[in-house]
Amino acid sequence: MTYQTKLRPWCIVHQLPEMQRVIVERFRRYQDADAHLQVLQKLSPKNSFVVMFDPDAKMSLEVAHQA
């Protein structure tokens, strides 16, 4: 886990079929992540995005690379 990843624990996750997920972007503050989420939902309403706190970023990066 890199230092930059540790600084950005809030992330937007794109939820895919069969319980898969991909991290779209990481943020330092929840408010920034939530604002970006609202924009994503307006631009692509058919896709499912959520804001998630991810203190163990190493695990989520491995999942994102597998997708």
N, CA, C and O atoms as a printed pandas DataFrame, in Angstrom:
     atom_number atom_name residue_name chain_id  residue_number  x_coord  y_coord  z_coord
0              1         N          MET        A               1    0.854   -1.171    0.000
1              2        CA          MET        A               1    0.000    0.000    0.000
2              3         C          MET        A               1    0.900    1.233    0.000
3              4         O          MET        A               1    1.779    1.372    0.850
4              5         N          THR        A               2    0.673    2.113   -0.949
5              6        CA          THR        A               2    1.506    3.301   -1.060
6              7         C          THR        A               2    1.053    4.379   -0.077
7              8         O          THR        A               2   -0.058    4.337    0.450
8              9         N          TYR        A               3    1.920    5.320    0.147
9             10        CA          TYR        A               3    1.601    6.420    1.052
10            11         C          TYR        A               3    0.424    7.232    0.519
11            12         O          TYR        A               3   -0.444    7.645    1.289
12            13         N          GLN        A               4    0.389    7.463   -0.798
13            14        CA          GLN        A               4   -0.713    8.221   -1.402
14            15         C          GLN        A               4   -2.046    7.516   -1.190
15            16         O          GLN        A               4   -3.060    8.172   -0.952
16            17         N          THR        A               5   -2.059    6.196   -1.272
17            18        CA          THR        A               5   -3.286    5.431   -1.071
18            19         C          THR        A               5   -3.758    5.545    0.369
19            20         O          THR        A               5   -4.959    5.633    0.626
20            21         N          LYS        A               6   -2.821    5.543    1.307
21            22        CA          LYS        A               6   -3.191    5.682    2.717
22            23         C          LYS        A               6   -3.830    7.039    2.997
23            24         O          LYS        A               6   -4.682    7.160    3.876
24            25         N          LEU        A               7   -3.416    8.056    2.248
25            26        CA          LEU        A               7   -3.954    9.398    2.453
26            27         C          LEU        A               7   -5.365    9.552    1.909
27            28         O          LEU        A               7   -6.041   10.532    2.222
28            29         N          ARG        A               8   -5.815    8.613    1.112
29            30        CA          ARG        A               8   -7.127    8.717    0.461
30            31         C          ARG        A               8   -7.985    7.500    0.792
31            32         O          ARG        A               8   -8.141    6.611   -0.045
32            33         N          PRO        A               9   -8.541    7.448    1.998
33            34        CA          PRO        A               9   -9.306    6.261    2.397
34            35         C          PRO        A               9  -10.723    6.208    1.835
35            36         O          PRO        A               9  -11.323    5.134    1.807
36            37         N          TRP        A              10  -11.277    7.337    1.386
37            38        CA          TRP        A              10  -12.637    7.344    0.829
38            39         C          TRP        A              10  -12.558    7.044   -0.656
39            40         O          TRP        A              10  -11.754    7.637   -1.374
40            41         N          CYS        A              11  -13.393    6.123   -1.117
41            42        CA          CYS        A              11  -13.353    5.778   -2.532
42            43         C          CYS        A              11  -14.759    5.610   -3.096
43            44         O          CYS        A              11  -15.717    5.329   -2.376
44            45         N          ILE        A              12  -14.844    5.791   -4.396
45            46        CA          ILE        A              12  -16.083    5.512   -5.114
46            47         C          ILE        A              12  -15.901    4.161   -5.780
47            48         O          ILE        A              12  -14.923    3.921   -6.487
48            49         N          VAL        A              13  -16.862    3.287   -5.538
49            50        CA          VAL        A              13  -16.794    1.921   -6.044
50            51         C          VAL        A              13  -17.899    1.719   -7.073
51            52         O          VAL        A              13  -19.060    2.045   -6.828
52            53         N          HIS        A              14  -17.521    1.179   -8.221
53            54        CA          HIS        A              14  -18.493    0.800   -9.251
54            55         C          HIS        A              14  -18.861   -0.654   -8.986
55            56         O          HIS        A              14  -18.010   -1.541   -9.052
56            57         N          GLN        A              15  -20.128   -0.890   -8.687
57            58        CA          GLN        A              15  -20.584   -2.239   -8.376
58            59         C          GLN        A              15  -20.946   -2.961   -9.667
59            60         O          GLN        A              15  -21.747   -2.476  -10.467
60            61         N          LEU        A              16  -20.341   -4.127   -9.852
61            62        CA          LEU        A              16  -20.546   -4.937  -11.041
62            63         C          LEU        A              16  -21.331   -6.197  -10.689
63            64         O          LEU        A              16  -21.506   -6.508   -9.511
64            65         N          PRO        A              17  -21.806   -6.922  -11.700
65            66        CA          PRO        A              17  -22.528   -8.172  -11.422
66            67         C          PRO        A              17  -21.653   -9.188  -10.690
67            68         O          PRO        A              17  -20.424   -9.121  -10.731
68            69         N          GLU        A              18  -22.309  -10.116  -10.032
69            70        CA          GLU        A              18  -21.657  -11.215   -9.313
70            71         C          GLU        A              18  -20.712  -10.723   -8.217
71            72         O          GLU        A              18  -19.617  -11.259   -8.044
72            73         N          MET        A              19  -21.140   -9.707   -7.484
73            74        CA          MET        A              19  -20.415   -9.192   -6.313
74            75         C          MET        A              19  -19.012   -8.683   -6.637
75            76         O          MET        A              19  -18.149   -8.682   -5.759
76            77         N          GLN        A              20  -18.767   -8.259   -7.849
77            78        CA          GLN        A              20  -17.479   -7.680   -8.205
78            79         C          GLN        A              20  -17.559   -6.172   -8.042
79            80         O          GLN        A              20  -18.640   -5.584   -8.076
80            81         N          ARG        A              21  -16.397   -5.558   -7.865
81            82        CA          ARG        A              21  -16.352   -4.107   -7.701
82            83         C          ARG        A              21  -15.048   -3.567   -8.270
83            84         O          ARG        A              21  -14.031   -4.259   -8.324
84            85         N          VAL        A              22  -15.112   -2.317   -8.691
85            86        CA          VAL        A              22  -13.933   -1.635   -9.212
86            87         C          VAL        A              22  -13.880   -0.254   -8.577
87            88         O          VAL        A              22  -14.870    0.478   -8.585
88            89         N          ILE        A              23  -12.726    0.101   -8.028
89            90        CA          ILE        A              23  -12.563    1.430   -7.449
90            91         C          ILE        A              23  -12.355    2.423   -8.584
91            92         O          ILE        A              23  -11.428    2.291   -9.384
92            93         N          VAL        A              24  -13.229    3.412   -8.639
93            94        CA          VAL        A              24  -13.181    4.417   -9.694
94            95         C          VAL        A              24  -12.181    5.510   -9.335
95            96         O          VAL        A              24  -11.350    5.892  -10.159
96            97         N          GLU        A              25  -12.262    6.012   -8.103
97            98        CA          GLU        A              25  -11.387    7.101   -7.660
98            99         C          GLU        A              25  -11.307    7.108   -6.142
99           100         O          GLU        A              25  -12.215    6.630   -5.461
100          101         N          ARG        A              26  -10.214    7.652   -5.618
101          102        CA          ARG        A              26  -10.004    7.744   -4.173
102          103         C          ARG        A              26   -9.960    9.215   -3.760
103          104         O          ARG        A              26   -9.534   10.074   -4.533
104          105         N          PHE        A              27  -10.409    9.498   -2.524
105          106        CA          PHE        A              27  -10.490   10.873   -2.028
106          107         C          PHE        A              27  -10.031   10.943   -0.579
107          108         O          PHE        A              27  -10.092    9.956    0.154
108          109         N          ARG        A              28   -9.574   12.117   -0.179
109          110        CA          ARG        A              28   -9.186   12.338    1.216
110          111         C          ARG        A              28  -10.393   12.580    2.101
111          112         O          ARG        A              28  -10.417   12.148    3.253
112          113         N          ARG        A              29  -11.402   13.271    1.567
113          114        CA          ARG        A              29  -12.563   13.651    2.379
114          115         C          ARG        A              29  -13.839   13.032    1.823
115          116         O          ARG        A              29  -13.996   12.860    0.615
116          117         N          TYR        A              30  -14.744   12.703    2.739
117          118        CA          TYR        A              30  -16.029   12.130    2.349
118          119         C          TYR        A              30  -16.826   13.097    1.473
119          120         O          TYR        A              30  -17.470   12.682    0.509
120          121         N          GLN        A              31  -16.782   14.370    1.808
121          122        CA          GLN        A              31  -17.553   15.363    1.060
122          123         C          GLN        A              31  -17.131   15.406   -0.409
123          124         O          GLN        A              31  -17.975   15.546   -1.295
124          125         N          ASP        A              32  -15.835   15.285   -0.667
125          126        CA          ASP        A              32  -15.352   15.273   -2.049
126          127         C          ASP        A              32  -15.840   14.029   -2.787
127          128         O          ASP        A              32  -16.265   14.104   -3.940
128          129         N          ALA        A              33  -15.774   12.898   -2.114
129          130        CA          ALA        A              33  -16.234   11.648   -2.725
130          131         C          ALA        A              33  -17.726   11.700   -3.012
131          132         O          ALA        A              33  -18.171   11.252   -4.069
132          133         N          ASP        A              34  -18.492   12.237   -2.091
133          134        CA          ASP        A              34  -19.938   12.315   -2.266
134          135         C          ASP        A              34  -20.312   13.253   -3.417
135          136         O          ASP        A              34  -21.226   12.954   -4.186
136          137         N          ALA        A              35  -19.620   14.367   -3.538
137          138        CA          ALA        A              35  -19.885   15.299   -4.638
138          139         C          ALA        A              35  -19.567   14.647   -5.985
139          140         O          ALA        A              35  -20.314   14.810   -6.950
140          141         N          HIS        A              36  -18.471   13.920   -6.045
141          142        CA          HIS        A              36  -18.095   13.232   -7.285
142          143         C          HIS        A              36  -19.096   12.118   -7.603
143          144         O          HIS        A              36  -19.417   11.877   -8.766
144          145         N          LEU        A              37  -19.581   11.450   -6.572
145          146        CA          LEU        A              37  -20.587   10.402   -6.750
146          147         C          LEU        A              37  -21.852   10.966   -7.388
147          148         O          LEU        A              37  -22.421   10.346   -8.287
148          149         N          GLN        A              38  -22.288   12.115   -6.941
149          150        CA          GLN        A              38  -23.495   12.733   -7.501
150          151         C          GLN        A              38  -23.321   13.042   -8.986
151          152         O          GLN        A              38  -24.255   12.873   -9.771
152          153         N          VAL        A              39  -22.138   13.488   -9.368
153          154        CA          VAL        A              39  -21.863   13.761  -10.781
154          155         C          VAL        A              39  -21.890   12.461  -11.581
155          156         O          VAL        A              39  -22.485   12.406  -12.657
156          157         N          LEU        A              40  -21.249   11.421  -11.062
157          158        CA          LEU        A              40  -21.240   10.133  -11.761
158          159         C          LEU        A              40  -22.647    9.581  -11.945
159          160         O          LEU        A              40  -22.973    9.040  -13.002
160          161         N          GLN        A              41  -23.478    9.715  -10.923
161          162        CA          GLN        A              41  -24.838    9.199  -11.010
162          163         C          GLN        A              41  -25.660    9.959  -12.045
163          164         O          GLN        A              41  -26.538    9.378  -12.683
164          165         N          LYS        A              42  -25.390   11.239  -12.216
165          166        CA          LYS        A              42  -26.100   12.012  -13.239
166          167         C          LYS        A              42  -25.603   11.667  -14.637
167          168         O          LYS        A              42  -26.390   11.619  -15.583
168          169         N          LEU        A              43  -24.294   11.426  -14.773
169          170        CA          LEU        A              43  -23.725   11.122  -16.083
170          171         C          LEU        A              43  -24.048    9.710  -16.561
171          172         O          LEU        A              43  -24.237    9.489  -17.757
172          173         N          SER        A              44  -24.110    8.765  -15.646
173          174        CA          SER        A              44  -24.440    7.386  -16.034
174          175         C          SER        A              44  -25.403    6.785  -15.015
175          176         O          SER        A              44  -24.984    6.054  -14.117
176          177         N          PRO        A              45  -26.689    7.092  -15.154
177          178        CA          PRO        A              45  -27.682    6.640  -14.167
178          179         C          PRO        A              45  -27.921    5.130  -14.153
179          180         O          PRO        A              45  -28.459    4.604  -13.178
180          181         N          LYS        A              46  -27.532    4.428  -15.213
181          182        CA          LYS        A              46  -27.759    2.977  -15.261
182          183         C          LYS        A              46  -26.727    2.197  -14.443
183          184         O          LYS        A              46  -26.974    1.051  -14.067
184          185         N          ASN        A              47  -25.588    2.804  -14.168
185          186        CA          ASN        A              47  -24.538    2.131  -13.396
186          187         C          ASN        A              47  -24.727    2.372  -11.909
187          188         O          ASN        A              47  -25.337    3.360  -11.499
188          189         N          SER        A              48  -24.201    1.464  -11.112
189          190        CA          SER        A              48  -24.335    1.552   -9.660
190          191         C          SER        A              48  -22.994    1.933   -9.032
191          192         O          SER        A              48  -22.007    1.209   -9.166
192          193         N          PHE        A              49  -22.970    3.077   -8.344
193          194        CA          PHE        A              49  -21.776    3.562   -7.664
194          195         C          PHE        A              49  -22.105    3.800   -6.197
195          196         O          PHE        A              49  -23.228    4.178   -5.864
196          197         N          VAL        A              50  -21.126    3.580   -5.314
197          198        CA          VAL        A              50  -21.290    3.869   -3.889
198          199         C          VAL        A              50  -20.000    4.470   -3.346
199          200         O          VAL        A              50  -18.914    4.218   -3.869
200          201         N          VAL        A              51  -20.135    5.269   -2.288
201          202        CA          VAL        A              51  -18.974    5.792   -1.568
202          203         C          VAL        A              51  -18.675    4.822   -0.442
203          204         O          VAL        A              51  -19.580    4.362    0.254
204          205         N          MET        A              52  -17.399    4.515   -0.269
205          206        CA          MET        A              52  -17.006    3.516    0.716
206          207         C          MET        A              52  -15.738    3.975    1.443
207          208         O          MET        A              52  -14.831    4.537    0.829
208          209         N          PHE        A              53  -15.685    3.731    2.751
209          210        CA          PHE        A              53  -14.462    3.991    3.510
210          211         C          PHE        A              53  -13.634    2.724    3.454
211          212         O          PHE        A              53  -14.118    1.647    3.802
212          213         N          ASP        A              54  -12.394    2.843    3.021
213          214        CA          ASP        A              54  -11.541    1.681    2.798
214          215         C          ASP        A              54  -10.205    1.863    3.512
215          216         O          ASP        A              54   -9.228    2.274    2.885
216          217         N          PRO        A              55  -10.141    1.566    4.814
217          218        CA          PRO        A              55   -8.881    1.755    5.530
218          219         C          PRO        A              55   -7.801    0.774    5.096
219          220         O          PRO        A              55   -6.613    1.081    5.201
220          221         N          ASP        A              56   -8.194   -0.407    4.607
221          222        CA          ASP        A              56   -7.233   -1.406    4.149
222          223         C          ASP        A              56   -7.197   -1.377    2.629
223          224         O          ASP        A              56   -7.754   -2.256    1.971
224          225         N          ALA        A              57   -6.551   -0.384    2.082
225          226        CA          ALA        A              57   -6.566   -0.153    0.640
226          227         C          ALA        A              57   -5.853   -1.254   -0.136
227          228         O          ALA        A              57   -6.145   -1.449   -1.316
228          229         N          LYS        A              58   -4.943   -1.965    0.477
229          230        CA          LYS        A              58   -4.200   -3.006   -0.226
230          231         C          LYS        A              58   -5.140   -4.081   -0.757
231          232         O          LYS        A              58   -4.996   -4.531   -1.894
232          233         N          MET        A              59   -6.088   -4.486    0.055
233          234        CA          MET        A              59   -7.005   -5.539   -0.343
234          235         C          MET        A              59   -7.885   -5.097   -1.512
235          236         O          MET        A              59   -8.096   -5.867   -2.448
236          237         N          SER        A              60   -8.392   -3.886   -1.470
237          238        CA          SER        A              60   -9.280   -3.421   -2.536
238          239         C          SER        A              60   -8.525   -3.220   -3.846
239          240         O          SER        A              60   -9.099   -3.416   -4.918
240          241         N          LEU        A              61   -7.262   -2.837   -3.785
241          242        CA          LEU        A              61   -6.491   -2.682   -5.006
242          243         C          LEU        A              61   -6.284   -4.023   -5.688
243          244         O          LEU        A              61   -6.306   -4.104   -6.916
244          245         N          GLU        A              62   -6.083   -5.072   -4.908
245          246        CA          GLU        A              62   -5.931   -6.403   -5.479
246          247         C          GLU        A              62   -7.212   -6.831   -6.175
247          248         O          GLU        A              62   -7.161   -7.416   -7.256
248          249         N          VAL        A              63   -8.354   -6.549   -5.574
249          250        CA          VAL        A              63   -9.639   -6.902   -6.173
250          251         C          VAL        A              63   -9.839   -6.130   -7.463
251          252         O          VAL        A              63  -10.301   -6.696   -8.454
252          253         N          ALA        A              64   -9.502   -4.852   -7.471
253          254        CA          ALA        A              64   -9.682   -4.025   -8.660
254          255         C          ALA        A              64   -8.799   -4.509   -9.809
255          256         O          ALA        A              64   -9.213   -4.452  -10.967
256          257         N          HIS        A              65   -7.602   -4.980   -9.511
257          258        CA          HIS        A              65   -6.704   -5.449  -10.558
258          259         C          HIS        A              65   -7.149   -6.793  -11.116
259          260         O          HIS        A              65   -6.827   -7.120  -12.258
260          261         N          GLN        A              66   -7.879   -7.575  -10.334
261          262        CA          GLN        A              66   -8.366   -8.865  -10.810
262          263         C          GLN        A              66   -9.518   -8.697  -11.785
263          264         O          GLN        A              66   -9.728   -9.549  -12.648
264          265         N          ALA        A              67  -10.267   -7.609  -11.656
265          266        CA          ALA        A              67  -11.463   -7.409  -12.508
266          267         C          ALA        A              67  -11.114   -7.097  -13.937
267          268         O          ALA        A              67  -12.007   -6.906  -14.762
